Every structure is written in C-alpha cells, then in structure tokens.
C-alpha cells in the first residue's frame, strides 16, 4: 500500500449529505476483484449523462477539479453497503483524502486499508473548507498526516484527530497483509517448530 505522509492538492466540494457507496461506485462495477480500473466508474450516475457523455455540472467534470485529490463532503459519507470497491474507485481516480463531519464505520475503516485518509471535522471546519474549495483550481489544500494538520489556500490551519494505530499504518503504508508480513520471522519460526515437533503435518 502506498504510504501517506503529506498531500498537497486541489480540494473538490461535494456538499451533499449521505453520499452512499452505491453513489460512489454503482453495482455494475462490483463484478471485478481488481483494485484498478474503477476510477472511470466513480460517481457514475452523477458524473455521466444518459448517453455516456460527461455531465458538465458535476464537480469532478469541471476543469478546475478534474485533478482533485481531496474531497470535502457533507455528513455521513460512505453510508450504504460495505463494498470495498468504493475506496478502490476513489483511489484509482486519484482521491487520497476525504473530509467530512462523519463517515459510515465500514467505509471509514476500509479507507485506511487502501491508503486513503478520511478526516472527521466539526461542521464549522468543514464549512470553511467547502468555502475554500469553491475557489476552484486555487483551492489547494495541504494535508500533513504527521502533524495532523490541514492548511488551506489562505494559510489557515486546522487540526484533526486520528487514532494512533491507523495513523501509523498510513504513514508506513501498512494494510492488513503488510501488518501480517511484519511478523514474517515469527510466523516462519512457528512453522518450522511445528514441522520439527509434528513432522506428519508437513506432508
């Protein structure tokens, strides 16, 4: 998993409540188990017209936000089904951070396992970042995970809280497999001891 330390990028405003995982990536994209290629389906129903053309009114289709790497969203982001394809699609598009007042628990935890930083903030801080994000290409925001700060385009700084274990995993690029592999020596030692004491299991 790619490490997350400091991210500077354009923040796109999506001030909608209850953006669920079906809105993030609809069901027709759930047949794959690959983590790549899902960016094209991100926010499919809002992003495209019925004929497949871009919906010019959707925020990520506007020139200023096409390369956004941060989303500033309304309450309860990621609710709905538990599909891990939602963070996969965000990451494949290039979104590394989502800021909201609240997240659905499963989506929130899935983000950390896929290298995305979800940040919970009080409503007044989200409102300020939404206002900043309306500046378009000038809405450059810096997220510093080590110091747990968000620096807006005007230089203003917002602190955010984060579980220490989740922070450490992102800083070191450790997903569940990475955490397991940190114990590779102990696992190997256990297996070798088991084979020596119970050789009939080796076959």
C-alpha positions as CSV (number, residue, x, y, z in Angstrom):
1,X,0.0,0.0,0.0
2,X,1.3,3.5,-0.9
3,X,2.4,5.5,2.2
4,X,0.6,8.6,3.1
5,X,2.6,11.4,4.7
6,X,1.9,14.8,3.2
7,X,-0.6,15.6,0.4
8,X,-1.0,18.9,-1.4
9,X,-3.8,19.0,-4.0
10,X,-7.0,20.6,-5.2
11,X,-10.0,20.0,-3.0
12,X,-13.3,19.4,-4.7
13,X,-16.5,20.5,-2.8
14,X,-19.3,17.9,-2.6
15,X,-21.7,19.4,-0.1
16,X,-24.2,16.5,-0.1
17,X,-25.4,14.5,2.8
18,X,-25.5,10.7,2.8
19,X,-23.3,10.0,-0.2
20,X,-23.6,6.2,-0.1
21,X,-21.3,3.6,-1.6
22,X,-23.7,3.0,-4.5
23,X,-23.3,6.6,-5.5
24,X,-19.5,6.3,-5.2
25,X,-19.4,3.2,-7.4
26,X,-22.6,1.5,-8.7
27,X,-23.3,-2.2,-8.6
28,X,-22.4,-2.9,-12.2
29,X,-18.7,-2.4,-11.3
30,X,-18.8,-4.9,-8.4
31,X,-18.1,-8.0,-10.6
32,X,-14.3,-7.3,-10.6
33,X,-11.9,-8.1,-7.7
34,X,-9.2,-5.9,-9.2
35,X,-8.4,-2.6,-7.5
36,X,-7.6,-0.8,-10.7
37,X,-9.7,0.5,-13.5
38,X,-12.6,1.5,-11.2
39,X,-11.9,5.3,-11.4
40,X,-13.9,5.5,-14.6
41,X,-17.0,4.4,-12.7
42,X,-16.5,6.8,-9.7
43,X,-19.8,8.7,-9.1
44,X,-21.0,7.2,-12.3
45,X,-24.7,8.3,-12.2
46,X,-23.8,11.9,-11.3
47,X,-20.7,12.1,-13.5
48,X,-22.2,11.0,-16.8
49,X,-25.4,11.8,-18.8
50,X,-27.7,9.0,-20.1
51,X,-25.8,9.0,-23.4
52,X,-22.5,8.4,-21.7
53,X,-21.2,12.0,-22.2
54,X,-19.8,14.0,-19.3
55,X,-22.3,15.9,-17.1
56,X,-20.7,19.3,-17.2
57,X,-22.5,20.3,-14.0
58,X,-20.8,17.6,-11.9
59,X,-17.9,18.9,-9.8
60,X,-15.2,16.5,-11.0
61,X,-16.0,17.2,-14.6
62,X,-15.3,20.9,-14.2
63,X,-11.8,21.9,-15.4
64,X,-10.7,23.2,-12.1
65,X,-11.5,19.9,-10.3
66,X,-10.6,17.2,-12.8
67,X,-7.3,16.6,-11.0
68,X,-8.7,16.9,-7.5
69,X,-7.1,14.6,-4.9
70,X,-9.2,15.7,-1.9
71,X,-12.9,15.7,-1.4
72,X,-14.7,17.9,1.1
73,X,-18.1,16.3,1.5
74,X,-21.4,16.5,3.5
75,X,-22.4,14.5,6.5
76,X,-22.4,10.6,6.7
77,X,-20.1,9.9,3.7
78,X,-19.8,6.3,2.6
79,X,-23.0,5.0,4.1
80,X,-24.9,2.1,2.5
81,X,-23.4,-1.2,1.6
82,X,-20.0,-2.3,2.8
83,X,-18.4,-2.6,-0.7
84,X,-14.7,-2.1,-0.6
85,X,-14.9,-1.1,-4.3
86,X,-15.8,2.4,-3.0
87,X,-12.4,3.3,-1.7
88,X,-10.8,1.4,-4.6
89,X,-12.7,3.6,-7.0
90,X,-11.7,6.8,-5.2
91,X,-8.1,5.8,-5.1
92,X,-8.0,4.7,-8.7
93,X,-9.4,8.1,-9.7
94,X,-6.7,9.9,-7.6
95,X,-8.6,10.8,-4.4
96,X,-6.3,10.3,-1.4
97,X,-8.3,12.2,1.3
98,X,-12.0,12.6,2.1
99,X,-13.1,15.2,4.6
100,X,-16.5,15.1,6.3
101,X,-18.2,15.6,9.6
102,X,-18.9,11.8,9.7
103,X,-18.4,8.6,7.9
104,X,-20.1,5.2,7.9
105,X,-17.9,2.9,10.0
106,X,-17.1,0.2,7.4
107,X,-16.2,2.7,4.7
108,X,-14.1,4.7,7.2
109,X,-12.1,1.6,8.2
110,X,-11.8,0.4,4.5
111,X,-10.2,3.7,3.6
112,X,-7.2,3.1,5.9
113,X,-6.7,-0.3,4.4
114,X,-6.4,1.2,1.0
115,X,-4.2,4.2,1.6
116,X,-7.0,6.8,1.8
117,X,-7.1,9.3,4.7
118,X,-10.7,10.0,5.9
119,X,-10.8,13.1,8.2
120,X,-13.6,13.8,10.6
121,X,-14.0,17.5,11.5
122,X,-16.6,19.7,13.2
123,X,-19.2,21.2,10.9
124,X,-17.8,24.7,11.1
125,X,-14.4,23.5,9.9
126,X,-15.9,21.5,7.0
127,X,-17.9,24.7,6.1
128,X,-14.7,26.7,6.0
129,X,-13.0,24.0,3.8
130,X,-16.1,23.9,1.5
131,X,-15.8,27.7,1.1
132,X,-12.1,27.3,0.3
133,X,-12.8,24.6,-2.2
134,X,-15.2,26.8,-4.1
135,X,-12.1,28.7,-5.3
136,X,-11.6,26.0,-8.0
137,X,-8.0,25.5,-9.1
138,X,-6.9,27.9,-6.4
139,X,-8.4,25.6,-3.7
140,X,-5.1,24.0,-3.0
141,X,-5.0,22.3,0.4
142,X,-2.1,20.6,2.2
143,X,-2.8,17.6,4.5
144,X,0.1,16.8,6.8
145,X,-0.6,13.4,8.5
146,X,2.4,13.6,10.8
147,X,1.4,16.9,12.4
148,X,-2.3,16.1,11.8
149,X,-3.0,19.5,10.2
150,X,-4.9,20.8,7.2
151,X,-3.5,24.0,5.7
152,X,-6.0,25.9,3.5
153,X,-5.2,28.2,0.5
154,X,-5.1,31.2,2.7
155,X,-2.6,29.7,5.1
156,X,-5.2,28.9,7.8
157,X,-4.5,25.7,9.7
158,X,-7.0,23.2,11.1
159,X,-6.0,20.3,13.4
160,X,-7.7,16.9,13.2
161,X,-7.8,13.9,15.5
162,X,-6.8,10.4,14.4
163,X,-6.3,7.0,16.1
164,X,-2.6,6.5,16.6
165,X,-2.6,2.9,15.1
166,X,-4.4,4.0,12.0
167,X,-2.1,6.9,11.6
168,X,0.9,4.6,11.9
169,X,-0.4,2.2,9.3
170,X,-0.9,5.0,6.7
171,X,2.5,6.6,7.4
172,X,4.2,3.3,6.8
173,X,1.9,2.0,4.0
174,X,0.7,-1.0,6.0
175,X,-2.5,-2.7,5.1
176,X,-3.7,-6.0,6.7
177,X,-1.2,-8.0,4.6
178,X,1.6,-5.6,5.4
179,X,0.9,-5.9,9.1
180,X,1.0,-9.7,8.9
181,X,4.2,-9.6,6.9
182,X,5.9,-7.6,9.7
183,X,5.6,-10.8,11.7
184,X,7.0,-13.0,9.0
185,X,10.0,-14.1,11.1
186,X,7.8,-15.2,14.0
187,X,5.4,-17.0,11.6
188,X,8.3,-18.8,9.9
189,X,9.8,-19.8,13.2
190,X,6.5,-21.1,14.4
191,X,6.0,-23.2,11.2
192,X,9.5,-24.6,11.4
193,X,9.0,-25.6,15.1
194,X,5.7,-27.2,14.2
195,X,7.2,-29.3,11.4
196,X,10.0,-30.4,13.8
197,X,7.6,-31.4,16.6
198,X,4.9,-32.8,14.4
199,X,6.6,-33.9,11.1
200,X,3.5,-35.8,9.9
201,X,1.8,-32.5,9.3
202,X,4.4,-31.5,6.8
203,X,3.0,-33.9,4.2
